[in-house]
Amino acid sequence: MNDAKKMLLKLRALYLFTGLAGGLFNPYLTTLLVHQGMSAGQVGMMMSLGTLLSIIVQPFWGYMVDRYRQTKLVLVCSIGMPAVLAYFYNVHIFALLVIVYTTSIIFSVTQSPIADSYAVTAAREGRTSYGTIRSLGSLGTALGGYAGGLYLSYFHITQLWLPFFIFSAAGVAMVLTLSNKSDSYRTTVSLTEGFKKMLGNRNFLWFLVACFFVNQTLTAYNSFFVLSFQEAGGSFSMVGFALLLASMTNVPSMLLAAKIIAKLGRERTLVIAAFAYALRWAVQWLFPYPPVMIGIQALHGLSFGLFYVAAVEYVANVSGKDMQATGQSVFNMVFVGLGGIIGNLLNGFLYNAGGAQLMYLACTVSAIMGLLLLHGVNKRSRSLQGH
């Protein structure tokens, strides 16, 4: 087995282990914090603050990696620090819980963009696709969520830190075995110059705006699907199946993403994925019945899974070799950070004001707006290529 294939194998293991850790721990963190004495309002406020903080620190982490080439060190800290701190969620001290969560966010927020920049480079060198690596993360998340439920049926929720720590430690071990090849050069571009270069690209700027309109709708699934599903008459057992179905569909979508992108191009693939987002919300708006709401989750892979892979590869192409981590950090800052904050606030307001149907209608409109912007990005890219 040559070095490139060994690197790909290690990265796939890294994504699998971190996916298992996150899938097992993150969905139950709110329940754990409430168990420790925090109110739902306090948890929501703390998590919103954490998301805002992630927007602020992401570009600086990316710049540090691009400028000083400490990819492995930053990646180890992003996985290891939250794992070590997870034990302290068991302490019944409000201030300490806030400190633990905030510190974990500061470190963990850089995990996805840094790992993605590593994976994109390794995929190119190994002559494969980023999706074949990232799909293992989705598989791990799906299996981790299911395993977390089984674990909590036998152990108390305050013991959830242990499997999270074990899988995270396995992820750290994988990072330590990775090659230092990507740390062999430093960029001479400053953070300000890097931002000006990327945001001065009009197509990239419109791409970010489109990503915001598309992905803010995902909070309707991440934060409000369980509520809307129960409101429609669904049971907890059916919810579990729907969530598992949604996560599992990411795997084939990400595996096939390379072939789709190779045939259609990154921009057209993004347009198709945005259409899948709009269709997903429109069906739930028009047909609010549990069986339909379960079945439509099969579009999760075609919407989020395909969109994310195409977007990461688009950012990698636009950022250039010397700004990979910074580019992915800016993308995550908008796609996950800003989209998450505004999406949760907006969809929470809409849900309270008019129920799930108003929320899904607004999500349909937002996804269509993103689709139209991406269509414009696609036309402009083709025009520039023609010249």
C-alpha positions as a Markdown table, in Angstrom:
| # | Residue | x | y | z |
|---|---|---|---|---|
| 1 | Met | 0.0 | 0.0 | 0.0 |
| 2 | Asn | 1.5 | 3.3 | -1.1 |
| 3 | Asp | 1.7 | 6.5 | 1.1 |
| 4 | Ala | -1.3 | 8.1 | -0.5 |
| 5 | Lys | -3.6 | 5.2 | 0.1 |
| 6 | Lys | -2.3 | 4.9 | 3.7 |
| 7 | Met | -3.2 | 8.6 | 4.2 |
| 8 | Leu | -6.7 | 8.1 | 2.8 |
| 9 | Leu | -7.3 | 5.1 | 5.1 |
| 10 | Lys | -6.2 | 7.1 | 8.1 |
| 11 | Leu | -8.4 | 10.0 | 7.2 |
| 12 | Arg | -11.4 | 7.8 | 6.7 |
| 13 | Ala | -10.8 | 6.3 | 10.1 |
| 14 | Leu | -10.4 | 9.8 | 11.6 |
| 15 | Tyr | -13.8 | 10.9 | 10.1 |
| 16 | Leu | -15.4 | 7.6 | 11.3 |
| 17 | Phe | -14.2 | 8.0 | 14.9 |
| 18 | Thr | -15.0 | 11.7 | 15.2 |
| 19 | Gly | -18.4 | 11.0 | 13.6 |
| 20 | Leu | -19.1 | 8.3 | 16.2 |
| 21 | Ala | -18.0 | 10.6 | 19.0 |
| 22 | Gly | -20.1 | 13.6 | 17.9 |
| 23 | Gly | -23.1 | 11.5 | 16.9 |
| 24 | Leu | -23.1 | 9.8 | 20.3 |
| 25 | Phe | -22.6 | 12.9 | 22.5 |
| 26 | Asn | -23.9 | 16.0 | 20.8 |
| 27 | Pro | -27.6 | 15.1 | 20.4 |
| 28 | Tyr | -27.9 | 14.4 | 24.1 |
| 29 | Leu | -25.9 | 17.4 | 25.4 |
| 30 | Thr | -28.9 | 19.6 | 25.9 |
| 31 | Thr | -30.6 | 16.8 | 27.9 |
| 32 | Leu | -27.4 | 16.4 | 30.0 |
| 33 | Leu | -27.2 | 20.1 | 30.8 |
| 34 | Val | -30.9 | 20.3 | 31.8 |
| 35 | His | -30.3 | 17.3 | 34.0 |
| 36 | Gln | -27.4 | 19.2 | 35.7 |
| 37 | Gly | -29.8 | 22.0 | 36.6 |
| 38 | Met | -29.7 | 24.4 | 33.7 |
| 39 | Ser | -33.0 | 25.6 | 32.3 |
| 40 | Ala | -33.9 | 25.1 | 28.6 |
| 41 | Gly | -33.7 | 28.9 | 28.2 |
| 42 | Gln | -30.2 | 29.0 | 29.7 |
| 43 | Val | -29.0 | 26.2 | 27.5 |
| 44 | Gly | -30.4 | 27.9 | 24.4 |
| 45 | Met | -28.7 | 31.2 | 25.3 |
| 46 | Met | -25.4 | 29.5 | 26.0 |
| 47 | Met | -25.5 | 27.6 | 22.7 |
| 48 | Ser | -26.4 | 30.7 | 20.8 |
| 49 | Leu | -23.5 | 32.5 | 22.4 |
| 50 | Gly | -21.3 | 29.5 | 21.5 |
| 51 | Thr | -22.3 | 29.7 | 17.9 |
| 52 | Leu | -21.6 | 33.4 | 17.8 |
| 53 | Leu | -18.2 | 32.8 | 19.3 |
| 54 | Ser | -17.5 | 30.2 | 16.7 |
| 55 | Ile | -18.1 | 32.7 | 13.9 |
| 56 | Ile | -15.5 | 35.0 | 15.5 |
| 57 | Val | -12.8 | 32.5 | 16.1 |
| 58 | Gln | -13.0 | 30.3 | 12.9 |
| 59 | Pro | -11.1 | 32.6 | 10.5 |
| 60 | Phe | -8.3 | 33.0 | 13.0 |
| 61 | Trp | -7.9 | 29.3 | 13.4 |
| 62 | Gly | -7.8 | 28.9 | 9.7 |
| 63 | Tyr | -5.3 | 31.7 | 9.3 |
| 64 | Met | -3.0 | 30.2 | 11.9 |
| 65 | Val | -3.0 | 26.9 | 10.1 |
| 66 | Asp | -2.3 | 28.5 | 6.7 |
| 67 | Arg | 0.4 | 30.8 | 8.0 |
| 68 | Tyr | 2.2 | 28.6 | 10.5 |
| 69 | Arg | 1.4 | 25.1 | 9.1 |
| 70 | Gln | 0.4 | 23.6 | 12.4 |
| 71 | Thr | -2.4 | 21.5 | 10.9 |
| 72 | Lys | -1.8 | 18.4 | 13.1 |
| 73 | Leu | -1.4 | 20.3 | 16.3 |
| 74 | Val | -4.6 | 22.4 | 15.8 |
| 75 | Leu | -6.6 | 19.2 | 14.7 |
| 76 | Val | -5.4 | 17.3 | 17.8 |
| 77 | Cys | -6.5 | 20.2 | 20.1 |
| 78 | Ser | -9.8 | 20.6 | 18.3 |
| 79 | Ile | -10.7 | 16.9 | 19.0 |
| 80 | Gly | -8.8 | 16.3 | 22.3 |
| 81 | Met | -9.7 | 19.4 | 24.3 |
| 82 | Pro | -13.6 | 18.9 | 24.1 |
| 83 | Ala | -13.0 | 15.2 | 24.9 |
| 84 | Val | -11.0 | 16.0 | 28.1 |
| 85 | Leu | -13.5 | 18.7 | 29.2 |
| 86 | Ala | -16.6 | 16.5 | 28.6 |
| 87 | Tyr | -16.2 | 14.9 | 32.1 |
| 88 | Phe | -16.7 | 18.3 | 33.7 |
| 89 | Tyr | -20.3 | 18.5 | 32.4 |
| 90 | Asn | -21.1 | 16.3 | 35.4 |
| 91 | Val | -20.4 | 19.2 | 37.8 |
| 92 | His | -23.4 | 21.0 | 39.2 |
| 93 | Ile | -21.9 | 24.5 | 38.9 |
| 94 | Phe | -23.5 | 26.8 | 36.4 |
| 95 | Ala | -20.4 | 29.0 | 35.8 |
| 96 | Leu | -18.2 | 25.9 | 35.3 |
| 97 | Leu | -20.7 | 24.4 | 32.8 |
| 98 | Val | -20.6 | 27.6 | 30.8 |
| 99 | Ile | -16.8 | 27.7 | 30.8 |
| 100 | Val | -16.5 | 24.1 | 29.8 |
| 101 | Tyr | -19.0 | 24.5 | 26.9 |
| 102 | Thr | -17.4 | 27.8 | 25.7 |
| 103 | Thr | -13.9 | 26.4 | 25.8 |
| 104 | Ser | -15.0 | 23.3 | 23.9 |
| 105 | Ile | -16.6 | 25.4 | 21.2 |
| 106 | Ile | -13.5 | 27.6 | 20.8 |
| 107 | Phe | -11.5 | 24.4 | 20.1 |
| 108 | Ser | -14.0 | 22.2 | 18.3 |
| 109 | Val | -15.2 | 24.8 | 15.9 |
| 110 | Thr | -12.0 | 24.4 | 13.8 |
| 111 | Gln | -12.3 | 20.6 | 13.5 |
| 112 | Ser | -14.5 | 20.4 | 10.4 |
| 113 | Pro | -12.8 | 23.1 | 8.2 |
| 114 | Ile | -9.2 | 22.0 | 9.1 |
| 115 | Ala | -10.1 | 18.3 | 8.6 |
| 116 | Asp | -11.8 | 19.2 | 5.3 |
| 117 | Ser | -8.8 | 21.1 | 4.0 |
| 118 | Tyr | -6.6 | 18.1 | 4.9 |
| 119 | Ala | -9.0 | 15.7 | 3.3 |
| 120 | Val | -9.4 | 17.7 | 0.0 |
| 121 | Thr | -5.6 | 17.8 | -0.4 |
| 122 | Ala | -5.2 | 14.1 | 0.4 |
| 123 | Ala | -8.1 | 13.1 | -2.0 |
| 124 | Arg | -6.4 | 15.0 | -4.8 |
| 125 | Glu | -3.1 | 13.4 | -4.2 |
| 126 | Gly | -4.7 | 9.9 | -3.8 |
| 127 | Arg | -6.7 | 10.5 | -7.0 |
| 128 | Thr | -10.1 | 10.0 | -5.3 |
| 129 | Ser | -12.8 | 12.3 | -4.1 |
| 130 | Tyr | -13.4 | 14.2 | -0.9 |
| 131 | Gly | -16.8 | 12.6 | -0.6 |
| 132 | Thr | -15.4 | 9.1 | -0.2 |
| 133 | Ile | -13.6 | 10.4 | 2.9 |
| 134 | Arg | -16.4 | 12.6 | 4.3 |
| 135 | Ser | -19.0 | 9.9 | 3.9 |
| 136 | Leu | -17.3 | 8.0 | 6.8 |
| 137 | Gly | -18.1 | 10.9 | 9.1 |
| 138 | Ser | -21.8 | 10.7 | 8.2 |
| 139 | Leu | -21.8 | 7.0 | 8.7 |
| 140 | Gly | -20.2 | 7.5 | 12.1 |
| 141 | Thr | -22.7 | 10.2 | 13.1 |
| 142 | Ala | -25.6 | 7.9 | 12.2 |
| 143 | Leu | -24.2 | 4.9 | 14.1 |
| 144 | Gly | -23.2 | 7.1 | 17.0 |
| 145 | Gly | -26.7 | 8.6 | 17.4 |
| 146 | Tyr | -28.2 | 5.1 | 17.5 |
| 147 | Ala | -25.4 | 3.8 | 19.8 |
| 148 | Gly | -26.0 | 6.7 | 22.1 |
| 149 | Gly | -29.6 | 5.8 | 22.6 |
| 150 | Leu | -28.7 | 2.2 | 23.4 |
| 151 | Tyr | -25.9 | 3.3 | 25.8 |
| 152 | Leu | -28.3 | 5.5 | 27.7 |
| 153 | Ser | -30.8 | 2.7 | 28.1 |
| 154 | Tyr | -28.2 | 0.9 | 30.2 |
| 155 | Phe | -26.1 | 3.8 | 31.7 |
| 156 | His | -26.9 | 7.1 | 33.3 |
| 157 | Ile | -26.6 | 10.2 | 31.1 |
| 158 | Thr | -23.8 | 11.5 | 33.3 |
| 159 | Gln | -21.7 | 8.6 | 32.0 |
| 160 | Leu | -22.0 | 9.6 | 28.4 |
| 161 | Trp | -18.6 | 11.4 | 28.5 |
| 162 | Leu | -16.8 | 8.1 | 28.6 |
| 163 | Pro | -17.6 | 6.7 | 25.1 |
| 164 | Phe | -17.3 | 10.2 | 23.8 |
| 165 | Phe | -13.8 | 10.4 | 25.2 |
| 166 | Ile | -12.8 | 6.9 | 23.9 |
| 167 | Phe | -13.9 | 7.6 | 20.3 |
| 168 | Ser | -12.3 | 11.1 | 20.4 |
| 169 | Ala | -9.1 | 9.6 | 21.7 |
| 170 | Ala | -9.1 | 7.2 | 18.8 |
| 171 | Gly | -9.6 | 10.2 | 16.5 |
| 172 | Val | -6.6 | 12.0 | 18.1 |
| 173 | Ala | -4.5 | 8.8 | 17.6 |
| 174 | Met | -5.4 | 8.9 | 13.9 |
| 175 | Val | -4.3 | 12.5 | 13.6 |
| 176 | Leu | -1.0 | 11.8 | 15.2 |
| 177 | Thr | -0.3 | 9.2 | 12.4 |
| 178 | Leu | -1.0 | 11.6 | 9.6 |
| 179 | Ser | 1.8 | 12.9 | 7.4 |
| 180 | Asn | 3.4 | 16.3 | 8.0 |
| 181 | Lys | 3.6 | 16.9 | 4.3 |
| 182 | Ser | 0.9 | 19.6 | 4.4 |
| 183 | Asp | 2.9 | 21.5 | 7.0 |
| 184 | Ser | 5.9 | 22.0 | 4.8 |
| 185 | Tyr | 5.2 | 25.5 | 3.5 |
| 186 | Arg | 3.9 | 28.8 | 4.9 |
| 187 | Thr | 1.7 | 31.4 | 3.2 |
| 188 | Thr | 2.9 | 34.9 | 3.0 |
| 189 | Val | -0.6 | 36.2 | 2.7 |
| 190 | Ser | -1.9 | 38.1 | 5.8 |
| 191 | Leu | -5.3 | 37.5 | 7.3 |
| 192 | Thr | -6.6 | 40.8 | 6.0 |
| 193 | Glu | -5.2 | 40.2 | 2.5 |
| 194 | Gly | -6.7 | 36.7 | 2.4 |
| 195 | Phe | -10.1 | 38.0 | 3.3 |
| 196 | Lys | -9.9 | 40.8 | 0.7 |
| 197 | Lys | -8.8 | 38.3 | -1.9 |
| 198 | Met | -11.6 | 35.8 | -1.3 |
| 199 | Leu | -14.4 | 38.3 | -0.6 |
| 200 | Gly | -13.3 | 40.4 | -3.6 |
| 201 | Asn | -14.3 | 37.5 | -5.8 |
| 202 | Arg | -17.9 | 38.5 | -6.6 |
| 203 | Asn | -18.8 | 34.9 | -7.5 |
| 204 | Phe | -17.5 | 33.6 | -4.2 |
| 205 | Leu | -19.4 | 36.3 | -2.3 |
| 206 | Trp | -22.7 | 35.4 | -4.0 |
| 207 | Phe | -21.9 | 31.7 | -3.3 |
| 208 | Leu | -21.6 | 32.5 | 0.4 |
| 209 | Val | -24.9 | 34.4 | 0.4 |
| 210 | Ala | -26.6 | 31.5 | -1.4 |
| 211 | Cys | -25.1 | 29.0 | 1.1 |
| 212 | Phe | -26.6 | 31.1 | 3.9 |
| 213 | Phe | -30.1 | 31.1 | 2.4 |
| 214 | Val | -29.9 | 27.4 | 1.8 |
| 215 | Asn | -28.4 | 26.1 | 5.0 |
| 216 | Gln | -30.3 | 28.3 | 7.5 |
| 217 | Thr | -33.3 | 26.1 | 6.5 |
| 218 | Leu | -31.5 | 23.0 | 7.9 |
| 219 | Thr | -32.2 | 24.2 | 11.4 |
| 220 | Ala | -35.9 | 23.3 | 10.7 |
| 221 | Tyr | -34.5 | 19.7 | 10.7 |
| 222 | Asn | -31.8 | 19.9 | 13.3 |
| 223 | Ser | -33.7 | 21.9 | 15.9 |
| 224 | Phe | -37.5 | 21.5 | 15.1 |
| 225 | Phe | -38.1 | 18.3 | 13.3 |
| 226 | Val | -38.8 | 16.3 | 16.4 |
| 227 | Leu | -41.3 | 18.9 | 17.6 |
| 228 | Ser | -43.0 | 19.2 | 14.2 |
| 229 | Phe | -43.1 | 15.4 | 13.8 |
| 230 | Gln | -44.8 | 14.9 | 17.2 |
| 231 | Glu | -47.2 | 17.8 | 16.4 |
| 232 | Ala | -48.2 | 15.8 | 13.3 |
| 233 | Gly | -48.9 | 12.7 | 15.4 |
| 234 | Gly | -45.6 | 10.9 | 15.2 |
| 235 | Ser | -44.0 | 8.8 | 18.0 |
| 236 | Phe | -40.5 | 8.9 | 19.4 |
| 237 | Ser | -39.7 | 5.5 | 17.9 |
| 238 | Met | -40.7 | 6.8 | 14.5 |
| 239 | Val | -38.6 | 9.9 | 15.1 |
| 240 | Gly | -35.5 | 7.7 | 15.7 |
| 241 | Phe | -36.1 | 5.9 | 12.5 |
| 242 | Ala | -36.5 | 9.1 | 10.5 |
| 243 | Leu | -33.2 | 10.6 | 12.0 |
| 244 | Leu | -31.3 | 7.4 | 11.2 |
| 245 | Leu | -32.7 | 7.3 | 7.6 |
| 246 | Ala | -31.7 | 10.9 | 7.1 |
| 247 | Ser | -28.1 | 10.4 | 8.4 |
| 248 | Met | -27.6 | 7.2 | 6.4 |
| 249 | Thr | -28.6 | 8.8 | 3.1 |
| 250 | Asn | -25.6 | 11.0 | 3.4 |
| 251 | Val | -23.3 | 8.0 | 2.8 |
| 252 | Pro | -24.3 | 7.1 | -0.8 |
| 253 | Ser | -24.7 | 10.8 | -1.7 |
| 254 | Met | -21.2 | 11.6 | -0.6 |
| 255 | Leu | -19.7 | 8.5 | -2.2 |
| 256 | Leu | -21.4 | 9.4 | -5.6 |
| 257 | Ala | -20.7 | 13.1 | -5.3 |
| 258 | Ala | -17.4 | 12.9 | -7.2 |
| 259 | Lys | -19.0 | 11.3 | -10.2 |
| 260 | Ile | -21.9 | 13.8 | -10.2 |
| 261 | Ile | -19.5 | 16.8 | -9.8 |
| 262 | Ala | -17.2 | 15.4 | -12.6 |
| 263 | Lys | -20.2 | 15.2 | -15.0 |
| 264 | Leu | -22.1 | 18.3 | -14.1 |
| 265 | Gly | -19.5 | 20.6 | -12.4 |
| 266 | Arg | -19.5 | 22.0 | -8.9 |
| 267 | Glu | -21.9 | 24.9 | -9.6 |
| 268 | Arg | -24.6 | 22.8 | -11.3 |
| 269 | Thr | -24.4 | 20.2 | -8.5 |
| 270 | Leu | -25.0 | 22.9 | -6.0 |
| 271 | Val | -28.1 | 24.0 | -7.9 |
| 272 | Ile | -29.5 | 20.5 | -7.9 |
| 273 | Ala | -28.8 | 20.1 | -4.2 |
| 274 | Ala | -30.5 | 23.4 | -3.4 |
| 275 | Phe | -33.5 | 22.2 | -5.4 |
| 276 | Ala | -33.6 | 19.1 | -3.2 |
| 277 | Tyr | -33.6 | 21.3 | -0.2 |
| 278 | Ala | -36.6 | 23.3 | -1.5 |
| 279 | Leu | -38.5 | 20.1 | -2.5 |
| 280 | Arg | -37.8 | 18.6 | 1.0 |
| 281 | Trp | -39.4 | 21.6 | 2.8 |
| 282 | Ala | -42.2 | 22.0 | 0.3 |
| 283 | Val | -43.4 | 18.4 | 0.7 |
| 284 | Gln | -43.4 | 18.8 | 4.5 |
| 285 | Trp | -45.3 | 22.0 | 4.2 |
| 286 | Leu | -48.0 | 20.6 | 1.9 |
| 287 | Phe | -48.2 | 17.1 | 3.4 |
| 288 | Pro | -47.7 | 17.2 | 7.2 |
| 289 | Tyr | -48.3 | 13.5 | 7.8 |
| 290 | Pro | -45.8 | 11.3 | 9.7 |
| 291 | Pro | -45.3 | 8.6 | 7.0 |
| 292 | Val | -44.6 | 11.4 | 4.4 |
| 293 | Met | -42.3 | 13.3 | 6.9 |
| 294 | Ile | -40.3 | 10.1 | 7.4 |
| 295 | Gly | -40.0 | 9.2 | 3.7 |
| 296 | Ile | -38.9 | 12.7 | 2.6 |
| 297 | Gln | -35.9 | 12.4 | 4.9 |
| 298 | Ala | -34.4 | 10.3 | 2.2 |
| 299 | Leu | -33.7 | 13.6 | 0.5 |
| 300 | His | -31.3 | 14.6 | 3.3 |
| 301 | Gly | -28.4 | 13.0 | 1.5 |
| 302 | Leu | -29.3 | 14.6 | -1.9 |
| 303 | Ser | -29.8 | 18.0 | -0.2 |
| 304 | Phe | -27.2 | 18.4 | 2.7 |
| 305 | Gly | -24.8 | 15.6 | 1.8 |
| 306 | Leu | -24.4 | 16.5 | -1.9 |
| 307 | Phe | -24.5 | 20.2 | -1.2 |
| 308 | Tyr | -21.8 | 20.0 | 1.4 |
| 309 | Val | -19.3 | 18.0 | -0.6 |
| 310 | Ala | -19.8 | 20.2 | -3.7 |
| 311 | Ala | -19.5 | 23.4 | -1.6 |
| 312 | Val | -16.3 | 22.2 | 0.1 |
| 313 | Glu | -14.7 | 21.4 | -3.2 |
| 314 | Tyr | -15.9 | 24.7 | -4.7 |
| 315 | Val | -14.2 | 26.6 | -1.7 |
| 316 | Ala | -11.0 | 24.5 | -2.1 |
| 317 | Asn | -10.9 | 25.5 | -5.8 |
| 318 | Val | -11.5 | 29.2 | -5.2 |
| 319 | Ser | -9.2 | 29.5 | -2.1 |
| 320 | Gly | -6.0 | 28.4 | -3.8 |
| 321 | Lys | -3.2 | 26.3 | -2.2 |
| 322 | Asp | -2.1 | 28.9 | 0.3 |
| 323 | Met | -5.5 | 29.8 | 1.8 |
| 324 | Gln | -7.2 | 26.4 | 2.1 |
| 325 | Ala | -7.9 | 26.4 | 5.8 |
| 326 | Thr | -8.9 | 30.0 | 5.8 |
| 327 | Gly | -11.3 | 29.5 | 2.9 |
| 328 | Gln | -12.9 | 26.5 | 4.6 |
| 329 | Ser | -13.2 | 28.5 | 7.8 |
| 330 | Val | -14.9 | 31.4 | 6.1 |
| 331 | Phe | -17.3 | 29.0 | 4.5 |
| 332 | Asn | -18.1 | 27.2 | 7.8 |
| 333 | Met | -18.5 | 30.6 | 9.4 |
| 334 | Val | -21.4 | 31.4 | 7.0 |
| 335 | Phe | -22.7 | 27.9 | 6.3 |
| 336 | Val | -22.8 | 26.6 | 9.9 |
| 337 | Gly | -22.3 | 29.6 | 12.1 |
| 338 | Leu | -24.3 | 32.5 | 10.7 |
| 339 | Gly | -26.8 | 30.1 | 9.1 |
| 340 | Gly | -27.2 | 28.3 | 12.4 |
| 341 | Ile | -27.8 | 31.4 | 14.5 |
| 342 | Ile | -30.2 | 33.2 | 12.1 |
| 343 | Gly | -31.9 | 29.9 | 11.2 |
| 344 | Asn | -32.6 | 28.9 | 14.8 |
| 345 | Leu | -33.9 | 32.4 | 15.7 |
| 346 | Leu | -36.1 | 32.8 | 12.5 |
| 347 | Asn | -37.5 | 29.2 | 12.5 |
| 348 | Gly | -38.1 | 29.3 | 16.2 |
| 349 | Phe | -40.1 | 32.5 | 15.7 |
| 350 | Leu | -42.0 | 31.2 | 12.8 |
| 351 | Tyr | -42.8 | 27.9 | 14.6 |
| 352 | Asn | -44.2 | 29.8 | 17.5 |
| 353 | Ala | -46.1 | 32.2 | 15.3 |
| 354 | Gly | -47.7 | 29.9 | 12.8 |
| 355 | Gly | -46.6 | 26.3 | 13.6 |
| 356 | Ala | -44.6 | 23.9 | 11.5 |
| 357 | Gln | -46.4 | 24.7 | 8.2 |
| 358 | Leu | -45.4 | 28.4 | 8.3 |
| 359 | Met | -41.8 | 27.4 | 9.1 |
| 360 | Tyr | -41.6 | 24.9 | 6.3 |
| 361 | Leu | -43.2 | 27.4 | 3.8 |
| 362 | Ala | -40.5 | 30.0 | 4.8 |
| 363 | Cys | -37.8 | 27.4 | 4.4 |
| 364 | Thr | -39.0 | 26.5 | 0.9 |
| 365 | Val | -38.9 | 30.2 | -0.1 |
| 366 | Ser | -35.4 | 30.6 | 1.4 |
| 367 | Ala | -34.1 | 27.5 | -0.4 |
| 368 | Ile | -35.5 | 28.7 | -3.7 |
| 369 | Met | -33.8 | 32.1 | -3.2 |
| 370 | Gly | -30.5 | 30.2 | -2.6 |
| 371 | Leu | -31.1 | 28.1 | -5.7 |
| 372 | Leu | -31.6 | 31.2 | -7.8 |
| 373 | Leu | -28.4 | 32.8 | -6.5 |
| 374 | Leu | -26.5 | 29.6 | -7.2 |
| 375 | His | -27.9 | 29.5 | -10.7 |
| 376 | Gly | -26.4 | 33.0 | -11.2 |
| 377 | Val | -23.1 | 31.8 | -9.8 |
| 378 | Asn | -23.2 | 28.9 | -12.3 |
| 379 | Lys | -23.9 | 31.2 | -15.3 |
| 380 | Arg | -21.2 | 33.6 | -14.3 |
| 381 | Ser | -18.7 | 30.8 | -13.8 |
| 382 | Arg | -19.5 | 29.3 | -17.3 |
| 383 | Ser | -19.2 | 32.8 | -18.8 |
| 384 | Leu | -15.8 | 33.4 | -17.2 |
| 385 | Gln | -14.6 | 29.9 | -18.4 |
| 386 | Gly | -15.8 | 30.8 | -21.9 |
| 387 | His | -13.5 | 33.8 | -21.9 |
